[in-house]
Each structure stands twice: as C-alpha cells, then as structure tokens.
Amino acid sequence: MEPADLLDRHGIEADVLEAAPAPPARRETLARVQAMPPQACVVCGERAATARIVSFPAAG
C-alpha cells in the first residue's frame, strides 16, 4: 500500500501533516553503524552486532 493510499484510508489530509525531518548526514549514519553494539549476546556474553530469530517448533 502506498503512503497516500494509507492516509486516504484513514481520512488524513497530507497537507495538514508536518514535514518529515531531514535524513541524518552520512557521517552520522556511519558512526551509528560502526559504534560498539549496545547489547551482549545472551549465549556467550560478547557484544552482538546482529540478532536473529531461531524457531523451536517443539517448544510450543
């Protein structure tokens, strides 16, 4: 669904919405991506840069 369709579906006029903020500068984005991961791995305790979902079908 396109954003305009979603707004129309909910009866929202696009011209009354505030403008979206400007995207961050590239250097800000790179700094965030390269920063030390904020969470420790729940298994080994090392800093975790990514997360994944593991499905355990027998667990209910």
PyMOL commands that place a pseudoatom at each C-alpha (Angstrom):
pseudoatom trace, name=CA, resn=MET, resi=1, chain=A, elem=C, hetatm=0, pos=[0.000, 0.000, 0.000]
pseudoatom trace, name=CA, resn=GLU, resi=2, chain=A, elem=C, hetatm=0, pos=[1.311, 3.412, -0.894]
pseudoatom trace, name=CA, resn=PRO, resi=3, chain=A, elem=C, hetatm=0, pos=[1.516, 6.093, 1.821]
pseudoatom trace, name=CA, resn=ALA, resi=4, chain=A, elem=C, hetatm=0, pos=[-1.067, 8.234, 0.012]
pseudoatom trace, name=CA, resn=ASP, resi=5, chain=A, elem=C, hetatm=0, pos=[-3.496, 5.282, -0.012]
pseudoatom trace, name=CA, resn=LEU, resi=6, chain=A, elem=C, hetatm=0, pos=[-2.963, 4.709, 3.706]
pseudoatom trace, name=CA, resn=LEU, resi=7, chain=A, elem=C, hetatm=0, pos=[-3.627, 8.369, 4.505]
pseudoatom trace, name=CA, resn=ASP, resi=8, chain=A, elem=C, hetatm=0, pos=[-6.746, 8.321, 2.333]
pseudoatom trace, name=CA, resn=ARG, resi=9, chain=A, elem=C, hetatm=0, pos=[-7.997, 5.153, 4.004]
pseudoatom trace, name=CA, resn=HIS, resi=10, chain=A, elem=C, hetatm=0, pos=[-7.819, 6.869, 7.396]
pseudoatom trace, name=CA, resn=GLY, resi=11, chain=A, elem=C, hetatm=0, pos=[-9.202, 10.191, 6.185]
pseudoatom trace, name=CA, resn=ILE, resi=12, chain=A, elem=C, hetatm=0, pos=[-5.983, 12.119, 6.769]
pseudoatom trace, name=CA, resn=GLU, resi=13, chain=A, elem=C, hetatm=0, pos=[-5.190, 15.086, 4.553]
pseudoatom trace, name=CA, resn=ALA, resi=14, chain=A, elem=C, hetatm=0, pos=[-1.491, 15.039, 3.644]
pseudoatom trace, name=CA, resn=ASP, resi=15, chain=A, elem=C, hetatm=0, pos=[-1.231, 18.831, 3.548]
pseudoatom trace, name=CA, resn=VAL, resi=16, chain=A, elem=C, hetatm=0, pos=[-2.022, 19.122, 7.283]
pseudoatom trace, name=CA, resn=LEU, resi=17, chain=A, elem=C, hetatm=0, pos=[0.857, 16.853, 8.320]
pseudoatom trace, name=CA, resn=GLU, resi=18, chain=A, elem=C, hetatm=0, pos=[4.196, 18.256, 9.480]
pseudoatom trace, name=CA, resn=ALA, resi=19, chain=A, elem=C, hetatm=0, pos=[7.103, 17.802, 7.124]
pseudoatom trace, name=CA, resn=ALA, resi=20, chain=A, elem=C, hetatm=0, pos=[9.318, 14.799, 7.806]
pseudoatom trace, name=CA, resn=PRO, resi=21, chain=A, elem=C, hetatm=0, pos=[12.682, 15.573, 9.377]
pseudoatom trace, name=CA, resn=ALA, resi=22, chain=A, elem=C, hetatm=0, pos=[15.730, 15.633, 7.137]
pseudoatom trace, name=CA, resn=PRO, resi=23, chain=A, elem=C, hetatm=0, pos=[17.629, 12.343, 6.972]
pseudoatom trace, name=CA, resn=PRO, resi=24, chain=A, elem=C, hetatm=0, pos=[20.816, 12.168, 9.035]
pseudoatom trace, name=CA, resn=ALA, resi=25, chain=A, elem=C, hetatm=0, pos=[24.110, 13.118, 7.409]
pseudoatom trace, name=CA, resn=ARG, resi=26, chain=A, elem=C, hetatm=0, pos=[26.104, 10.195, 6.015]
pseudoatom trace, name=CA, resn=ARG, resi=27, chain=A, elem=C, hetatm=0, pos=[28.780, 10.596, 8.694]
pseudoatom trace, name=CA, resn=GLU, resi=28, chain=A, elem=C, hetatm=0, pos=[26.119, 10.312, 11.424]
pseudoatom trace, name=CA, resn=THR, resi=29, chain=A, elem=C, hetatm=0, pos=[24.751, 7.148, 9.844]
pseudoatom trace, name=CA, resn=LEU, resi=30, chain=A, elem=C, hetatm=0, pos=[28.215, 5.596, 9.532]
pseudoatom trace, name=CA, resn=ALA, resi=31, chain=A, elem=C, hetatm=0, pos=[29.053, 6.482, 13.134]
pseudoatom trace, name=CA, resn=ARG, resi=32, chain=A, elem=C, hetatm=0, pos=[25.884, 4.745, 14.335]
pseudoatom trace, name=CA, resn=VAL, resi=33, chain=A, elem=C, hetatm=0, pos=[26.533, 1.639, 12.242]
pseudoatom trace, name=CA, resn=GLN, resi=34, chain=A, elem=C, hetatm=0, pos=[30.186, 1.421, 13.315]
pseudoatom trace, name=CA, resn=ALA, resi=35, chain=A, elem=C, hetatm=0, pos=[29.524, 2.071, 17.019]
pseudoatom trace, name=CA, resn=MET, resi=36, chain=A, elem=C, hetatm=0, pos=[30.006, -0.670, 19.605]
pseudoatom trace, name=CA, resn=PRO, resi=37, chain=A, elem=C, hetatm=0, pos=[26.903, -2.834, 19.646]
pseudoatom trace, name=CA, resn=PRO, resi=38, chain=A, elem=C, hetatm=0, pos=[24.713, -1.939, 22.620]
pseudoatom trace, name=CA, resn=GLN, resi=39, chain=A, elem=C, hetatm=0, pos=[23.741, -5.475, 23.648]
pseudoatom trace, name=CA, resn=ALA, resi=40, chain=A, elem=C, hetatm=0, pos=[25.658, -8.503, 24.798]
pseudoatom trace, name=CA, resn=CYS, resi=41, chain=A, elem=C, hetatm=0, pos=[24.940, -11.908, 23.262]
pseudoatom trace, name=CA, resn=VAL, resi=42, chain=A, elem=C, hetatm=0, pos=[22.631, -13.875, 25.556]
pseudoatom trace, name=CA, resn=VAL, resi=43, chain=A, elem=C, hetatm=0, pos=[24.639, -17.050, 24.862]
pseudoatom trace, name=CA, resn=CYS, resi=44, chain=A, elem=C, hetatm=0, pos=[28.319, -16.080, 25.063]
pseudoatom trace, name=CA, resn=GLY, resi=45, chain=A, elem=C, hetatm=0, pos=[28.244, -12.569, 26.555]
pseudoatom trace, name=CA, resn=GLU, resi=46, chain=A, elem=C, hetatm=0, pos=[30.241, -10.997, 23.703]
pseudoatom trace, name=CA, resn=ARG, resi=47, chain=A, elem=C, hetatm=0, pos=[28.982, -7.798, 22.118]
pseudoatom trace, name=CA, resn=ALA, resi=48, chain=A, elem=C, hetatm=0, pos=[26.381, -8.685, 19.494]
pseudoatom trace, name=CA, resn=ALA, resi=49, chain=A, elem=C, hetatm=0, pos=[26.241, -6.725, 16.243]
pseudoatom trace, name=CA, resn=THR, resi=50, chain=A, elem=C, hetatm=0, pos=[23.292, -8.646, 14.833]
pseudoatom trace, name=CA, resn=ALA, resi=51, chain=A, elem=C, hetatm=0, pos=[20.322, -10.592, 16.052]
pseudoatom trace, name=CA, resn=ARG, resi=52, chain=A, elem=C, hetatm=0, pos=[18.408, -13.470, 14.583]
pseudoatom trace, name=CA, resn=ILE, resi=53, chain=A, elem=C, hetatm=0, pos=[15.278, -15.408, 15.384]
pseudoatom trace, name=CA, resn=VAL, resi=54, chain=A, elem=C, hetatm=0, pos=[15.584, -19.114, 15.986]
pseudoatom trace, name=CA, resn=SER, resi=55, chain=A, elem=C, hetatm=0, pos=[12.383, -21.089, 15.818]
pseudoatom trace, name=CA, resn=PHE, resi=56, chain=A, elem=C, hetatm=0, pos=[11.956, -24.073, 18.140]
pseudoatom trace, name=CA, resn=PRO, resi=57, chain=A, elem=C, hetatm=0, pos=[8.859, -25.885, 16.806]
pseudoatom trace, name=CA, resn=ALA, resi=58, chain=A, elem=C, hetatm=0, pos=[8.781, -28.370, 19.704]
pseudoatom trace, name=CA, resn=ALA, resi=59, chain=A, elem=C, hetatm=0, pos=[8.787, -25.543, 22.254]
pseudoatom trace, name=CA, resn=GLY, resi=60, chain=A, elem=C, hetatm=0, pos=[5.156, -24.671, 21.540]
for i in range(1, 60): cmd.bond("trace and resi %d" % i, "trace and resi %d" % (i + 1))
show_as sticks, trace
zoom trace
